[in-house]
């Protein structure tokens, strides 16, 4: 998610639309990865006669979506580090996210679930659920822009909280796309990936609905905006980071789904814990005045 500039007035529309090269290069890379992921999904479904080549296209599309997540992670950090945040960058980032984390995973899910033998009702339901996911991703990104717009009064407090309201679209897309890596690693013949998805189609589609709901919900997920190269870490945390990096490099097909699932589960658990804590420790009423001692 791109970050917006500090609250200030622009002297002209041209100044507000100024394009800073370095952070927007990462955003353009995000959009490029999303476009290439869509291209590989189409080629996997229609252009390739060889099942093995089709599976390679799907797996490549997954890696492109995951690499788009990396680009999206760095564009905002680079903008903040170089003091090059802009309103143009925020809007450009949302458009790129819609392509990479909205259209690409929705199209991949449809192509993997729908087979030539699927009935018209199954195809209709699948496309409808995929559109609901895309719609929720678009709503999530539009709401993010509104809630973080520096020109809207009161957004400074939200920005200081350091949390995302609703599941970020990169985490949603990464969760859906990384499941393909799990299927391809469990299969003896990876070229049968489309056949393997069919028995799980009625579980994958509800999963898309759950992720769609989390994107537009009020559940708060950590943004890690304050985590940069100058952040400090304890010895145990540093060792865990090294171990996690090794596991991702050694077992990427299992590490990435676990990483996204852990982030989603931690956000939900944290939200429930904060709700229970607020119920146990309610804020004092304004009418309650301290009793003065005479």
MIMIVO-249150 format. One record per residue (C-alpha): x negated, y negated, z negated. Coordinates in steps of 0.001 Angstrom, whole numbers, padded with zeros to 6 digits, always signed. Each point is the difference from the previous one (the first is absolute). Example, Ala and Ser with C-alpha at 12.3 -4.5 7.8 and 13.67 -1.06 7.14 Angstrom:
<pts>
-012300+004500-007800-001370-003440+000660
</pts>
This chain:
<pts>
+000000+000000+000000-001377-003387+000991-000211-002722-002577+001395-003469+000386-001828-003269-000609+000416-002092-003077+003030-002264-000118-000688-003144+002005+001472-002101+002783-001319+000281+003544-000621-003120+002020+001270+001628+003211+001410+003278+001336-003313+000572+001749-001806+000024-003342+002451+002523-001469-000429+002221+003076-003795-000099-000092-001581+003385+000808-003004+001075-002069-002055+002540+001897-001332+002502-002537+003133+000890-002042+002200+000023+003099-002399+002396+001722+000843+002536-002697+003708-000683+000558-000463+000460+003748-001794+003275-000724+002982+001051-002100+002344-000706+002909-002307+001782+002463-000041+003130-002178+003800-000046-000193+000301-000382+003769-002430+002863+000647+001843+002170-002551+003265-000560+001904-001801+000783+003268-001346+003296-001375+003422+001000-001349+001533-000552+003439-002786+001934+001699+000355+002842-002519+003724+000297+000694+000278-000551+003729-003355-000232+001773-001768+003145-001174+000899+003525+001107-002701+001616-002158+001273+000466-003618-003540-000312-001384-000470-003364+001710+003384-001099-001302-001031+000787-003572-003234-001968+000466+002031-003028+001086+002158+000213-003133-003015+000334-002296-001734-002910+001744+003154-002082-000484-000136+000761-003732-003613-001161-000254+000843-003159+001912+002801-000805-002458-002353+000623-002923-002657-002208+001577+002660-002682+000454+000505+000188-003783-003718-000697-000447+000178-003018+002329+003045-001286-001862-001858+000420-003293-002908-002151+001127+001678-002840+001912+001412-001653-003118-003177+000560-002009-002156-001484+002746+002343-002983+000255-000227-000629-003749-003762+000539-000128-000611-002473+002849+002778-002394-001096+001722+000413+003350+003583+000802-001062+002669-001434+002286+003714+000191+000719-000835+001270+003471-002014+002870-001478+002879+001040-002248+002511+000093+002865-002443+001738+002345-000688+002613-002672+003711+000788-000386+000409+000474+003751-002991+002365+000091+001352+001903-003013+003358+000473+001734-001767+001715+002897-002472+002114-001993+002069+000832-003087+003519-000229+001406+000252+001110+003623-002952+002446+000080+000961+002262-002967+003705-000110+000911-000774+001102+003553-002358+002716-001225+002640+001416-002350+002602+000092+002777-002281+001709+002507-001080+002635-002521+003524+000801-001204+001929-000105+003284-000532+002954+002323+001483+000686+003439+002330+002543-001635+001248-002467-002626+003691-000832+000217+001231-003486+000772+001160-000431-003594-003458+000829-001364-001600-002425+002432+002466-002744-000938-000571+000453-003738-003777+000082+000454-000098-003192+002065+002393-001677-002431-002168+000830-003032-003103-001121+001878+001690-003329+000762+000992-000375-003655-003658+000442-000918-001026-002595+002607+002727-002371-001191-001103+000295-003636-003618-000598+000997+001027-003163+001844+002107-001212-002935-002860+000792-002385-002465-002081+002024+002412-002913+000435+000778-000046-003728-003719+000072-000790-000554-003103+002127+002818-001825-001764-001047+000993-003521-003616-001032+000606+000549-003115+002096-001904-002767-001805+002488-002637+001101+002850+001634-001953+000172-001303-003597-000671+002635-002641-002073+002331+002156-003157-000897-001932+001234+002108-002940+000693+002959+002263-003439-000266+001568-001604-000061-003432+001690+003289-000924-002121+001985+002425+002734+002528+000871+001850+000872+003182+003795-000018-000237+000927+003207+001793-002266+002661+001463-002528-001559+002410+000544+001072+003590-003605+001304+000437+000504+002428-002905+003369+001090+001439-001459+000627+003450-003083+001703-001430+002152+002378-002049+002026+001069+003040-002925+000217+002407-002372+001843-002334+002487+002859-000367-000903+000953+003575-003580+000590-001164+001264+002406-002653+002035+001964+002532-002859+000170+002489-002406+001269-002684+002401+002679-001245+000710+001407+003453-002072+002797+001458+000746-001457+003421+000139-003815-000213+001580-000130+003450+003221+001334-001593+000402-003148-002066+003362-000927+001555+001364+003487-000735-001273-000199-003569+001812-003271-000649+003392+001404+000979+000686+002033-003196-000988-003078-002021+001934-002517+002068+002898-000255-002467-002463-000725-002782-002089-002481+001977+003008-002077+000999+001233-000508-003596-003583-000887-000902+000162-002776+002574+003206-001237-001624-001599-000037-003453-003022-001899+001292+002309-002402+001850+001901-000730-003200-003219-000559-001957-001121-002602+002552+003074-002186-000573+000339+000759-003721-001075-002215-002906-002522+002574-001220-003331-001742-000557-003142+001591+001392-003533-001193-000839-001624-002059+002725-003637+000200-001165-000519-003556+001290-002309-000777-002900-002196+002990+000855-002943-001267+002067-003754+000527+000326-000612-001928-003228+002369+002142-002080-001469+001899-002925+000626+003654-000766-000664+002213-002985-002258+003031+000310+002899+002467+000124+001869-002060+002567-003106-000317+002151-000562+003768-000086+003657+000660+000895-000292-002341+002992-003103+001862+001216+001766+003354-000405+003099-001281+001807-002140-001278+002884-001732+003377+000282+003346+001843+000012+001358-002278+002733-003033+000673+002185-000034+003752-000718+003757+000748+000078+001685-002897+001849+003052+002059+001000+000915+000431-003690-001552-003098-001533+001931-002605+001978+003464+001458-000735-000986+000357-003662-001230-003592-000059+003218-001440+001424+002203+002299-002083-001924-000949-003133+000413-003712+000759+003751+000390+000525+000432+002179-003088-002079-002317-002172+002043-003015+001145+003299+001712-000834-001260+001277-003372-001399-003427-000849+003265-001696+000939+002056+002365-002194-002438-000503-002891+000268-003785+000266+003800+000204+000111+000112+002126-003149-002474-002304-001698+002132-003044+000791+003062+001771-001435-001852+000873-003200-001501-003490-000370+002636-002435+001251-000959-003609+000381+001298-002317-002746+003081-002040+000819-000342-003717+000529+002684-000625-002629-002132+001591-002686-001771-002834-001792-002612+000533-002708+001285-000650-003468-001887-002830-001602-001257+000460-003487+001035-002673-002429
</pts>
